[in-house]
């Protein structure tokens, strides 16, 4: 089988002393994508007290 053009370029860069890109695959550098939350306006819309969010029956 022949080598792909991308693989040839990668091997040439490795011979020249560049860093191997295979070592960086799957590395998030400490970032956890599950815990990262995009900011929105929900904190302003919803009341801060959890008791106010549910329907209250007349006492």
Secondary structure, 3 states (H helix, E strand, C coil): CCCCHHHHHHHHHHHCCCCCHHHCCCCCCCCCCCCCCCCCCHHHHCCCCHHHCCCCCCC
